[in-house]
Amino acid sequence: MADKRLKARDLVEACLDRIEAREGEVHAWEALDPEGARKRADQLDRRSRPIGPLHGLPLAVKDIIATRTLPTTCGSPIYRDHVVGQDAACVTQLVKAGAIVLGKSVTTEFAGAHAGKTHNPHNLRHTPAGSSSGSAAAVADFMAPVGYGTQTAGSVIRPGAFNGVVAYKGTYGWADLSGVKPYAKSLDTLGFFVREANDLALIRAAYGHAPADPPRRAPRIGLCRTLWWEQADRDNRKNIETAARSLRAAGARVREWEMPESWQALMTAQNRIMTKEATQSYGVERARFPHLLSPSLTQSLEVGDSVTRAQLADAKKRKRRALKDLAETWERFDFLLTPAAKGEAPAGLGSTGDPMFNRIWTLLGTPCIALPFNTGAFGLPLSLQLVGPLRGDDRLIAGARWVEQHLS
């Protein structure tokens, strides 16, 4: 687009054509704004030079993120026709950088576990994961080049893995979440779906960062099987080992990093914090519209009710201890290589899959990237997860670009 070989209007039309062809099967979108996208594209095409690093790129906005003219339903009948009338801060940020809002992508109910209508584009009988199901599926199916996600447990990395796209969850607090419906404020984190790790550098540039180039020296990689390694699918475990060998052969220094045994309790800690904070986030909806909440959300809120002050304090204490353990890790490694999900997307649409390989990293606030690598026994995507140090997002993206180059 910078040298006028591609017009924004042509890219928007290509996305709309793909949506017309596939949306009836994939169901990635809650609402579309084709005329608004065309008008914005034409305005950008009339400019003599790009207005920012995302000039002309169509954008899928997760439906818990407010937009000025389109409904923000949060995947709930409570907000079916709710129009906020103002863009969320993160939408404003990318629009200023030249992005075009194409529409609102499907979210699970309030970004929780209750599945939405989206299907996995690789196999329509399999889940696309959640909660950022629509954005991940839209990017995977070439309906949009960029999609927003948010993660409170595993809602960016797992959909990225199941749909075979690159997914990025930033360091906790890296982006302003004003205008994003909260689930658990001390965990909620903005993320994105793209098709190449290079694209993440453009998004970070839109936020004023100067992403690093892929490292000249091969990175130091910690192979982290986690305490739940045996619960990952066999094909997935084999795939991660294959990636580690390939990266070692490419020159990376790949060594084992064993997760401390005390981290076993972090799964429970994350869930206690998440469900307790959710009772505060959804107090109004629960009081006024209990009959419109799904059984799974109601159950999660009841779990949050049962979390005591002592349990919450213990969860936060365990988080602080784990962060100290992790701080020492970055003296030896540039990033960790670990599972992004249990394996391929499970069959069926009633469940969004298990976030067990994402929860602790969300709790600790670390930046994470899912990179697609190979397919499993059923021909669905498999993925790797890279985890970096707090506020080391740009270095992690640079590392992901190196990994992507050497595994392609």
Helices and strands as residue ranges (DSSP letters): H 8-26, E 29-32, H 34-45, E 58-62, G 77-79, H 89-96, E 100-105, G 109-111, H 133-140, E 146-151, H 157-163, E 166-169, E 189-194, H 197-206, E 220-223, G 229-231, H 234-249, E 253-256, G 261-265, H 266-281, H 283-288, G 290-292, H 295-306, H 309-329, E 335-339, H 359-364, E 368-375, E 381-387, H 393-407
